[in-house]
Amino acid sequence: MKLLSERESLLLKRMSDGNHQAFDELYHAYHGLLIQYCRPFITLEISEEEIVQEIFVELWEGRSKAVHIRNLKGYLLQTAKNKLLNIHRHVLVVERMKQEFIGKQQRETAEDHLIFKEHYALFQNQLQTIPETKRQIFESRVFESKTNKQIADEVQLSESMVKKHYKYVKSIFENFLKIYR
């Protein structure tokens, strides 16, 4: 495990004190490495640039704790790995939701088909109770496979707000799936 160089330690200390130049220097030092690390794992859901941006936003927001980092490269790569795993889990949830509500139309028995129709109607009713912007964000991600950036441009919100709204609606439907299984 490579410990911090004196320069990295100094930059983390300065960044933790709110110094933007120190943050910029760390960003430029590790940006390329993180892009290369993320690129093989990227799906249509998000770009490697978006992941790297999120990593550095979190580093800046948690800058008061940055002085406790002992291996910056390892910390950043582990953060990237965790974000990639979260994206993978998200893709699995979306696929499961699509299978639950769209793919089940091909069920073999009339009873199963009726149950599916009832659940899908409940799903549609639940969807209609969601505020318009949140519903549009959810539908764009789930049914149109749009990225946060594309949706943010459409609804004129920041990407972080799009992400927040999507997570909110997704949690509603994850609970909905638990109830109606």
N, C-alpha and C positions, 0 to 999 in steps of 0.2 A: 504494500500500500504506500503510494507516494504521498508524503505529507506536503503541505503547502510550501511553496517557495516564499522567500521573504517578500517578494513583490506581490504575490497573490494575497499573502497575509495582510500586507499594508493596504492593498486595494479593498479587501473585504472589510477591514476596519474603517476605512474612509467611507465606503459605501454604507456601512451600518450607521454612520453619522449623517447620512443623507447626501453624500457627494455624488452628483450625477456623472462627473467625469470618470470616477473610479468604476462606476457601474458600466459606463460605455466601454471602457477598456476591457473589462471582464467579458462583456457581451461580444466584442469583436475578437477576443482571444479564443472563445469557445463556440461561437456561432457555427463556423464551418464544421467542426467536429460533430456537433449535435445534429446538424443537417445530414451529414454522412451516416451517422448512427441510425437516424430515424428513416431515411429514404427506403430501405428494403422492406419496411413494415407498413408502409403507407397504403391506405385504402382510398376509396372515393370519398369517404366521410370527412377527411381532414387532410391538409397538406403538412409536409414536414415543417414548413415555415410557420404555420399556425401553432404547431406543437412547441417549437423552439421559442416562439414569442410567449406562449403561456408559461414556459419554464422560467424565462427571465422576468416576466411580470410577477410570478410568485416569489422569485428570488428578491426582487425589489420590495415587494410588499412585506416580506418576512426579513427584511434587511437587518432588523435589530438582533436577529438570531444568527446572522451570517458569520459573526466572529467566532462562533462555535464550530464551524465547518473545518474539518481537519484534512480532507481530501476533496478539493473542489471538483476536479475532473470526475471522480467517482460519484460524488453527490449529484452532479448534473446528469451523468449517464444513468444513474439509478432513477432520478426523477423522470427522465425521458422514457425509461423502460416502464415505469409505473403508468405514465400517461398512455403509452402504446397499449398496455394491457387493459386499461380502462376503455379505450376506444374499441378494442377487440370485444370486450364484454358488451359494450353498447351495440355493436353490430349484431352480436348474437341475440340480444334482447329484441332489436328491431326485426330480425328475421323470425324470431319466435312469434312476435306479435303479428307479422304478416301471415305466418302459417296459421295462427289461431283464427284470424278474422277473414282472411281471403282464401287461403288454400283449402279450408275445410268445406268449401262448396262442393267438392267432389266426393263427399262421403257416400258410402254405399247404401246405408239404410235410411228409410224415410224418417225414422225416429231421430237418428243422428242429424239429419238434414234439418228437421224441425227445431231441434235444440240449438243447432248452429244459428239458424235464422233468428231465434229468440235472443241469443247472446249477441249476435251482430246488431240487432235492433237496440238492445240495451247499450251496446258500445256506441252506436250512432247517437242515441239519446244523451249519453254521458258526454260525448264529444260536443254536442250542441250547448251544453251548460258551461263550457269553457269560454272565457272571454275571447272575443274575435281575434285579437293579435296573437294570443297564446295558441289558439286553435290553428291559425294560419301557420305559425312557426312549426307546430307539431306535424301538421299535415304535409308541409313542405319537406320536413326531414324524413318522415316515415314513408309517405306515399310517393314523393318525387325525388328522394335521395339527394336533396340539395345540401350544400355545405352551409356552415354558420355564416360565412362571409356573404354568400349569395343571398341568404335569407335576410341578413342585416341590411344589405343594400335595398332589398325589396320593401322591407317594413320600416326602414329608416331608424334603426336602433343600432346600438353598438353590438359587436359580436358577443361580448360578455353578457349583455342583457338577453340576447337571443338564446345563448346557452342556458342562462338562468331560467327563462320561460320554458324552454324545452324540458329541462330537468324537472320542473314543477309538474308539467302535464304528464311526462313519462312516469313520474311517481304515482300519479292518480291512476294511470292505466295499469301499472304493475300491481297496485292494490286491487283494481278491478279484476285483473286476471286471477288473482288469488281467490277472490270471492266467488267467481263464476266458473270455476273449474270443476 
